[in-house]
Amino acid sequence: MIVDGARVWPTVVAAFLGSLVEFVEALTVVLAVGTARGWRGALIGSGAAFVLLLALVAALGPALARLPLHIVQLTVGPLLLLFGMRWLRKAILRSAGVIPRHDEQAAYANNTQSLRRHAAARPGWDAVAVAAAFKITMLEGLEVAFILIALGAAGAGLLVPASLGALAALALVVLLGILVHRPLASIPENTLKFIVGVLLTAFGTFWVGEGMGFAWPRQDGSILGLVAGFLAVALLAIRRCRTHTPRG
């Protein structure tokens, strides 16, 4: 299989940053589960969800790769475009102060308090811990899986680089979680979502155009132009939102 080299690094970067955001959010809840209910249930729940997610990516990724590329682009491209625009919209509103930024420390405290309200776990098995860890890992992991499948379906051999980017993000988050044993509040989540939103929106636009038969100037090099264009528009949107947002 020939890998499209011009798309490898953008794919790896987008998969890494997008996965990093989701894994940080999942880690916050898993840490809360482990602290409040015990680590056995937290690890069982998150591990089970991770296995299911791997099976999903392994099944759907190669299946999409066997379809004609333009069909995949017209199917996945709009979804990726909408997904990226959703992240970008939230990042713009948070940067402009229209909506509050996500606070991992507050989320950790709230989840820990909520989990401690449940009855104490029985020796050997804690259904509450397993269910909570499984739910958050599946919820955040499904977004990672979608990013991987979408990025991997955009060209021959891109599923492997995308998966490597996601695995690198997972390894980094797990390592930091073990070392600091607390929510990773210092990671600039809104900045990451802003960057990933721009990248996914640019990729989605490019793939929709290709799927419709549009001949992009400089071919894959147009992705950089789209990234620059969406970045400029997003920065202008932040400035405009700040100007029109009432200050208390």
VEXLUM-133287 format. One line per 5 residues: number of its first residue (from 0); their letters; for each residue x, y, z of N, C-alpha, C. Coordinates in steps of 0.02 Angstrom, whole numbers, plus 50000, padded with zeros to 5 digits. Last residue first. Example, Ala and Ser with C-alpha at 12.3 -4.5 7.8 and 13.67 -1.06 7.14 Angstrom:
% VEXLUM-133287
1 = SA = 50642 49888 50354 50684 49947 50357 50645 50002 50394 | 50660 49716 50390 50615 49775 50390 50660 49835 50390
//
This chain:
% VEXLUM-133287
247 = GRPTH = 49031 52135 51615 48997 52148 51678 49039 52193 51724 | 49019 52177 51446 49063 52164 51503 49028 52183 51568 | 48944 52104 51303 48940 52151 51360 48986 52130 51416 | 49025 52081 51152 49004 52046 51213 49002 52096 51271 | 49077 52137 51039 49005 52140 51047 48980 52103 51109
242 = TRCRR = 49214 52115 51048 49189 52183 51040 49115 52189 51056 | 49221 51977 51054 49243 52017 51112 49215 52088 51109 | 49179 51946 50925 49139 51925 50982 49157 51964 51045 | 49286 51999 50851 49218 52027 50843 49174 52009 50902 | 49391 51918 50893 49394 51990 50903 49325 52022 50899
237 = IALLA = 49344 51794 50849 49357 51805 50920 49357 51880 50935 | 49341 51817 50711 49278 51803 50746 49286 51814 50821 | 49476 51830 50682 49432 51888 50673 49366 51878 50710 | 49513 51698 50709 49541 51752 50749 49500 51816 50743 | 49440 51632 50607 49426 51618 50677 49453 51673 50723
232 = VALFG = 49500 51683 50491 49429 51696 50503 49412 51685 50577 | 49630 51631 50507 49619 51703 50504 49546 51720 50520 | 49602 51493 50504 49633 51522 50563 49621 51598 50565 | 49552 51477 50376 49507 51466 50432 49536 51495 50496 | 49674 51510 50304 49612 51547 50295 49564 51539 50353
227 = AVLGL = 49766 51414 50348 49780 51485 50359 49716 51526 50353 | 49699 51298 50302 49713 51307 50373 49724 51380 50389 | 49701 51323 50164 49637 51319 50199 49646 51329 50274 | 49839 51317 50141 49802 51379 50128 49735 51381 50163 | 49861 51184 50173 49894 51237 50213 49859 51304 50202
222 = ISGDQ = 49788 51122 50073 49767 51113 50142 49798 51167 50186 | 49853 51141 49955 49797 51186 49970 49773 51179 50041 | 49941 51039 49940 49967 51101 49968 49912 51151 49985 | 49874 50943 49869 49874 50938 49942 49901 51000 49976 | 49859 51053 49735 49835 50989 49762 49836 50989 49839
217 = RPWAF = 49881 51175 49679 49937 51144 49716 49915 51080 49752 | 49707 51203 49686 49773 51226 49664 49827 51198 49709 | 49593 51067 49668 49625 51115 49712 49692 51138 49684 | 49465 51037 49572 49538 51032 49566 49571 51086 49608 | 49324 50949 49626 49357 51014 49621 49432 51004 49619
212 = GMGEG = 49248 50835 49643 49285 50842 49580 49321 50909 49572 | 49191 50812 49762 49147 50842 49712 49184 50854 49645 | 49300 50766 49834 49247 50719 49818 49199 50745 49765 | 49371 50887 49848 49398 50832 49807 49344 50784 49786 | 49282 50955 49935 49298 50981 49869 49325 50929 49822
207 = VWFTG = 49287 50870 50045 49223 50880 50012 49235 50907 49941 | 49422 50884 50078 49398 50819 50055 49330 50825 50021 | 49430 51019 50116 49472 50994 50062 49443 50929 50034 | 49342 51024 50225 49329 51065 50165 49367 51038 50105 | 49409 50937 50314 49342 50922 50290 49324 50960 50227
202 = FATLL = 49529 51007 50335 49530 50941 50303 49462 50924 50274 | 49478 51124 50398 49516 51129 50335 49516 51062 50298 | 49420 51068 50511 49378 51106 50464 49413 51112 50397 | 49532 51012 50572 49479 50968 50548 49433 51004 50499 | 49608 51131 50600 49635 51077 50558 49579 51034 50529
197 = VGVIF = 49521 51206 50683 49545 51234 50620 49569 51179 50573 | 49508 51114 50789 49449 51137 50752 49468 51166 50685 | 49639 51108 50836 49609 51049 50805 49548 51068 50764 | 49651 51239 50887 49696 51215 50834 49665 51156 50797 | 49548 51240 50983 49550 51291 50931 49592 51266 50872
192 = KLTNE = 49587 51137 51066 49524 51130 51029 49521 51181 50972 | 49705 51194 51117 49708 51132 51078 49645 51123 51037 | 49651 51303 51186 49697 51315 51131 49702 51253 51086 | 49578 51236 51283 49542 51277 51234 49586 51292 51174 | 49679 51169 51356 49630 51131 51318 49595 51173 51265
187 = PISAL = 49829 51177 51399 49784 51228 51371 49731 51197 51326 | 49861 51091 51547 49860 51085 51474 49809 51134 51445 | 49837 51104 51681 49885 51150 51652 49888 51145 51576 | 49754 51004 51723 49724 51069 51713 49771 51118 51679 | 49743 50858 51727 49794 50895 51689 49766 50964 51671
182 = PRHVL = 49708 50796 51892 49686 50820 51826 49739 50864 51792 | 49836 50683 51956 49786 50736 51965 49764 50759 51896 | 49959 50616 51953 49902 50588 51990 49849 50640 52005 | 50081 50636 51893 50053 50691 51933 49993 50669 51974 | 50110 50507 51837 50161 50547 51870 50130 50599 51917
177 = IGLLV = 49992 50460 51781 50027 50419 51831 50075 50462 51871 | 49964 50565 51692 49916 50547 51744 49948 50507 51799 | 50074 50557 51607 50065 50616 51649 50017 50603 51706 | 50044 50431 51549 50107 50443 51584 50101 50502 51632 | 49920 50456 51489 49926 50404 51541 49989 50416 51582
172 = VLALA = 49957 50556 51396 49908 50571 51448 49913 50520 51505 | 50051 50487 51315 50070 50547 51351 50023 50562 51409 | 49973 50382 51264 50032 50367 51304 50053 50427 51346 | 49879 50456 51189 49857 50414 51245 49916 50399 51292 | 49962 50515 51093 49925 50558 51140 49902 50518 51201
167 = ALAGL = 50006 50399 51029 50056 50442 51061 50021 50489 51112 | 49885 50355 50978 49919 50314 51029 49972 50355 51065 | 49860 50456 50883 49814 50446 50939 49847 50407 50996 | 49969 50435 50795 49960 50499 50828 49915 50493 50889 | 49941 50304 50755 50002 50317 50792 49998 50384 50828
162 = SAPVL = 49823 50326 50683 49821 50285 50744 49883 50296 50787 | 49874 50400 50576 49824 50430 50621 49821 50392 50687 | 49960 50304 50517 49987 50365 50546 49938 50399 50594 | 49854 50206 50483 49910 50190 50528 49941 50253 50557 | 49771 50272 50393 49744 50250 50457 49799 50234 50507
157 = LGAGA = 49833 50298 50273 49834 50351 50323 49805 50330 50390 | 49832 50211 50163 49883 50202 50215 49883 50253 50270 | 49760 50323 50051 49787 50256 50060 49840 50256 50115 | 49646 50440 50130 49699 50421 50082 49727 50353 50099 | 49545 50459 50219 49557 50512 50170 49611 50494 50119
152 = AGLAI = 49527 50372 50321 49491 50357 50259 49507 50406 50204 | 49595 50426 50427 49623 50368 50394 49590 50352 50328 | 49508 50529 50466 49574 50545 50440 49604 50487 50402 | 49397 50450 50506 49390 50501 50455 49458 50519 50424 | 49452 50367 50605 49422 50337 50545 49417 50388 50489
147 = LIFAV = 49497 50465 50696 49544 50418 50666 49516 50388 50602 | 49377 50531 50730 49433 50568 50701 49481 50521 50665 | 49307 50422 50786 49282 50456 50726 49337 50495 50691 | 49387 50394 50897 49379 50344 50845 49353 50376 50780 | 49369 50512 50971 49436 50495 50946 49430 50445 50889
142 = ELGEL = 49235 50496 50998 49256 50554 50959 49326 50543 50931 | 49241 50381 51074 49204 50379 51011 49223 50439 50967 | 49308 50423 51189 49343 50381 51141 49307 50376 51074 | 49213 50491 51262 49269 50529 51233 49304 50489 51179 | 49128 50378 51285 49103 50441 51261 49158 50482 51227
137 = MTIKF = 49211 50276 51337 49176 50266 51274 49154 50332 51243 | 49254 50340 51454 49303 50318 51405 49271 50306 51337 | 49133 50360 51520 49172 50419 51499 49223 50399 51447 | 49089 50225 51538 49048 50274 51503 49090 50332 51478 | 49190 50162 51613 49173 50137 51546 49137 50191 51506
132 = AAAVA = 49183 50234 51732 49245 50236 51692 49232 50213 51620 | 49052 50202 51772 49072 50271 51762 49134 50277 51718 | 49054 50061 51780 49008 50094 51734 49030 50166 51720 | 49152 50040 51881 49160 50011 51813 49117 50049 51763 | 49092 50107 51990 49158 50127 51964 49168 50103 51892
127 = VADWG = 48974 50032 52004 48971 50104 51993 49036 50129 51962 | 49016 49902 52031 48981 49916 51969 48978 49990 51953 | 49146 49834 52093 49112 49898 52104 49080 49918 52038 | 49213 49695 52177 49178 49720 52117 49140 49784 52135 | 49290 49667 52292 49300 49629 52230 49266 49656 52169
122 = PRAAA = 49173 49716 52414 49240 49689 52400 49241 49650 52335 | 49064 49848 52359 49074 49782 52388 49144 49756 52370 | 49076 50024 52392 49085 49967 52347 49091 49902 52387 | 48947 50121 52469 49015 50095 52467 49019 50032 52425 | 48829 50213 52369 48846 50166 52423 48916 50140 52414
117 = HRRLS = 48868 50380 52312 48842 50312 52304 48864 50268 52362 | 48940 50493 52338 48872 50490 52364 48843 50420 52358 | 49057 50485 52270 49060 50467 52341 48991 50465 52372 | 49024 50536 52146 49038 50465 52152 49037 50442 52225 | 49013 50674 52173 48955 50636 52151 48965 50561 52161
112 = QTNNA = 49146 50707 52208 49092 50715 52256 49030 50675 52238 | 49209 50680 52085 49228 50644 52146 49174 50648 52198 | 49146 50772 52000 49138 50700 51988 49156 50660 52050 | 49188 50894 52058 49117 50878 52053 49105 50803 52043 | 49329 50885 52045 49298 50891 52111 49224 50872 52109
107 = YAAQE = 49341 50877 51904 49367 50824 51947 49333 50825 52015 | 49288 51001 51866 49256 50939 51844 49277 50880 51887 | 49383 51086 51924 49314 51088 51948 49276 51025 51928 | 49495 51048 51848 49496 51042 51921 49425 51041 51949 | 49457 51081 51717 49466 51011 51735 49468 51000 51810
102 = DHRPI = 49349 51188 51650 49393 51185 51709 49399 51112 51731 | 49327 51273 51499 49320 51209 51534 49371 51205 51590 | 49273 51444 51506 49320 51392 51486 49309 51329 51528 | 49107 51509 51475 49165 51495 51519 49209 51440 51490 | 49069 51610 51331 49054 51553 51374 49116 51537 51415
97 = VGASR = 49132 51729 51293 49059 51724 51288 49034 51666 51331 | 49267 51747 51284 49235 51757 51349 49160 51753 51348 | 49335 51715 51172 49306 51782 51174 49272 51797 51241 | 49367 51583 51196 49421 51632 51191 49396 51703 51197 | 49239 51528 51190 49276 51527 51253 49333 51578 51253
92 = LIAKR = 49207 51550 51056 49165 51580 51108 49200 51580 51175 | 49309 51474 50994 49303 51545 50981 49263 51579 51037 | 49280 51345 51042 49344 51376 51058 49343 51451 51048 | 49154 51323 50985 49161 51326 51057 49226 51360 51078 | 49192 51326 50848 49143 51373 50874 49150 51380 50950
87 = LWRMG = 49279 51217 50840 49305 51285 50827 49257 51337 50855 | 49195 51108 50863 49251 51122 50909 49274 51194 50902 | 49112 51125 50751 49083 51125 50819 49137 51141 50870 | 49200 51114 50645 49167 51178 50656 49136 51182 50726 | 49234 50978 50655 49284 51029 50666 49254 51096 50680
82 = FLLLL = 49108 50922 50624 49141 50906 50687 49192 50959 50704 | 49087 50968 50495 49041 50988 50548 49072 50977 50617 | 49196 50903 50431 49189 50976 50428 49144 51001 50485 | 49165 50770 50453 49227 50797 50482 49224 50873 50484 | 49048 50764 50378 49047 50749 50450 49108 50778 50485
77 = PGVTL = 49096 50795 50248 49048 50840 50281 49044 50827 50357 | 49190 50679 50233 49210 50749 50232 49161 50796 50265 | 49123 50558 50228 49158 50575 50289 49175 50649 50291 | 49060 50567 50099 49025 50542 50158 49057 50567 50222 | 49149 50616 50009 49084 50648 50012 49042 50625 50071
72 = QVIHL = 49255 50526 50032 49264 50597 50044 49198 50634 50050 | 49198 50405 49993 49219 50414 50062 49225 50488 50078 | 49182 50433 49857 49124 50418 49898 49139 50428 49972 | 49313 50449 49816 49268 50507 49812 49205 50496 49853 | 49370 50320 49835 49391 50376 49876 49342 50434 49875
67 = PLRAL = 49269 50174 49850 49299 50226 49807 49312 50289 49847 | 49314 50070 49993 49265 50106 49952 49301 50155 49906 | 49413 50025 50074 49398 49985 50015 49346 50018 49969 | 49415 50108 50183 49470 50114 50135 49457 50074 50071 | 49308 50065 50258 49301 50127 50220 49355 50134 50167
62 = APGLA = 49370 49950 50311 49309 49944 50270 49298 50007 50228 | 49476 49998 50389 49491 49962 50326 49430 49955 50281 | 49387 50064 50490 49440 50097 50452 49456 50062 50387 | 49300 49972 50551 49273 50023 50506 49327 50056 50463 | 49385 49884 50627 49333 49859 50581 49313 49911 50530
57 = AVLAL = 49472 49962 50702 49500 49909 50661 49449 49883 50610 | 49381 50043 50771 49426 50073 50723 49454 50020 50675 | 49318 49941 50849 49279 49984 50805 49323 50015 50751 | 49424 49890 50924 49389 49845 50877 49349 49886 50827 | 49454 50003 51001 49504 49976 50955 49471 49931 50902
52 = LLVFA = 49335 50009 51075 49353 50063 51028 49405 50041 50978 | 49344 49894 51153 49289 49902 51105 49304 49956 51053 | 49458 49927 51229 49459 49869 51185 49404 49874 51133 | 49410 50038 51301 49466 50046 51254 49470 49988 51205 | 49314 49981 51383 49293 50029 51331 49348 50037 51279
47 = AGSGI = 49397 49903 51465 49346 49871 51423 49323 49918 51367 | 49473 50004 51528 49505 49954 51485 49456 49920 51439 | 49377 50072 51603 49411 50108 51549 49445 50059 51502 | 49338 49966 51692 49291 50001 51649 49324 50036 51591 | 49461 49929 51754 49421 49880 51717 49373 49915 51668
42 = LAGRW = 49500 50049 51814 49542 50021 51762 49504 49968 51721 | 49396 50068 51907 49412 50120 51858 49451 50091 51800 | 49402 49953 51986 49344 49965 51944 49357 50016 51890 | 49532 49977 52044 49516 49915 52008 49457 49925 51960 | 49538 50095 52116 49568 50092 52050 49551 50030 52011
37 = GRATG = 49399 50176 52199 49450 50123 52195 49474 50114 52123 | 49314 50283 52216 49286 50216 52219 49338 50160 52219 | 49386 50405 52214 49325 50399 52255 49303 50327 52266 | 49497 50382 52130 49505 50413 52196 49446 50400 52242 | 49441 50325 52015 49491 50289 52053 49500 50316 52123
32 = VALVV = 49353 50429 51976 49327 50363 51992 49377 50325 52035 | 49446 50531 51951 49394 50541 52002 49365 50474 52024 | 49516 50473 51846 49551 50488 51909 49501 50498 51966 | 49412 50469 51752 49442 50406 51775 49480 50417 51840 | 49391 50607 51733 49339 50567 51764 49367 50501 51790
27 = TLAEV = 49516 50645 51678 49488 50680 51735 49436 50638 51772 | 49529 50564 51565 49572 50553 51622 49545 50586 51685 | 49438 50623 51475 49424 50557 51502 49465 50543 51565 | 49506 50743 51449 49440 50745 51480 49421 50677 51510 | 49622 50689 51390 49628 50730 51451 49561 50733 51487
22 = FEVLS = 49568 50629 51277 49597 50587 51329 49606 50625 51394 | 49527 50740 51202 49477 50692 51226 49505 50649 51283 | 49651 50804 51176 49596 50840 51210 49547 50791 51240 | 49720 50703 51108 49746 50729 51171 49691 50764 51211 | 49652 50688 50989 49649 50634 51039 49671 50659 51107
17 = GLFAA = 49688 50808 50926 49618 50793 50939 49610 50739 50992 | 49828 50792 50920 49799 50847 50959 49726 50834 50975 | 49841 50672 50842 49873 50679 50907 49838 50733 50949 | 49771 50701 50724 49750 50644 50766 49778 50651 50836 | 49846 50811 50677 49774 50818 50691 49750 50762 50737
12 = VVTPW = 49973 50749 50661 49964 50806 50706 49891 50814 50725 | 49945 50649 50564 49972 50631 50630 49959 50687 50681 | 49903 50729 50456 49858 50679 50485 49880 50660 50555 | 50016 50805 50427 49955 50839 50449 49906 50791 50482 | 50102 50692 50394 50113 50732 50453 50053 50773 50474
7 = VRAGD = 50036 50636 50275 50052 50597 50335 50058 50641 50396 | 50015 50697 50156 49961 50702 50205 49978 50668 50271 | 50122 50672 50074 50105 50743 50086 50052 50751 50140 | 50123 50532 50058 50170 50564 50104 50152 50636 50120 | 50013 50414 50054 50018 50481 50026 50059 50524 50074
2 = VIM = 50079 50251 50040 50055 50304 50084 50065 50372 50051 | 50031 50110 49957 50070 50170 49951 50039 50224 49995 | 50043 49940 50000 50000 50000 50000 50044 50062 50000
//
